[in-house]
Amino acid sequence: MRKEYDFSKAKRGAAVAAPKGKARITIRLDEEVLNWFKGQVDAAGGGNYQTLINTALVDHIKREAEPLERTLRRVLREELRKAS
């Protein structure tokens, strides 16, 4: 290992750039929430808990934009499936 290194041309920032359409952020989540998502990934035999969180948020946004009638129909279908 060298005794001295030249950092005069070094740049600060992430070692790996975020893919296009993605943003690198810091977010604070309750441990209970984070553990639940990690548990889901473990139960599925692998994957990425961050992707699972992103998918859950996208699904929530889509449902928020869903008209009330469609929401009611979806919930009724889900409940009827559970009852059968």
N, C-alpha and C positions, 0 to 999 in steps of 0.2 A: 504494500500500500504506500502511496506517495506521502511525503511529509506535507506537501502543499498542493492545493488544487486551484485552478484558475476559474473563478466564477464570474468574471467580468462580462461574459456574454450570456449568462444564465437568465432565464425568464421565470417569473413566479406564475403559479397557477396550477390547475389540475394536470396530473401526469397524463391522463387520458381524457380527451375531449368528449363531451356528451354527444350522442348521435343526433342528427338533425331531427327536429320536432320534439326533442326531450330537453328538459332543463335540470341542471344539478341544483338541488336546494337542501337546506337543513330544516327538518321538521321535528317537533317534539310530539310524541304520541304516548299515551298511557301505556305502562308496561303490560297491562291486561290486554289491550288491543294488539300490541306488537306480538305478544306471546300467542294470541289466538291465531293470527295470520301465520306465524312460524309453525304452529301446530298443524294448521291446514296443509302446509307444504310438506311437513314430515309425514302426515297421514296419506298424502298423495304419492309418497315415495320419492319426492324431490321436486325441484322447481325453484322459483325465486319469490320470496315473500313480498319484495318491492313491486314486482309485476302484479301479484295478487292484490295488493293494496290499490295500485293504479286501476286495475280492472274493476274493483269494487266502487271506486270513486266515479269512474266513467259510467258504470251501470246506474249509480245514484243520480247522476246528472241527467241521464236519459229518462229515468223514471220521473224526475222532477218536471221534465218538459212534457210528460205523458198527460193527455187529457184525462179528466176525472173518470169519465165513462170507461175508457180503456183500462184505467187502473182498477176500477171495480170489477170489470170482467176478468182481468188477469188474476186478481186475488180470489175471486169466486172459483175460477178454474183450478187454481192451486189447492184451495181448500177441499174442493170436491174430489180431486185426485187423492188427497191424504185420507179422505173418508172412505174411499173404495178399497 
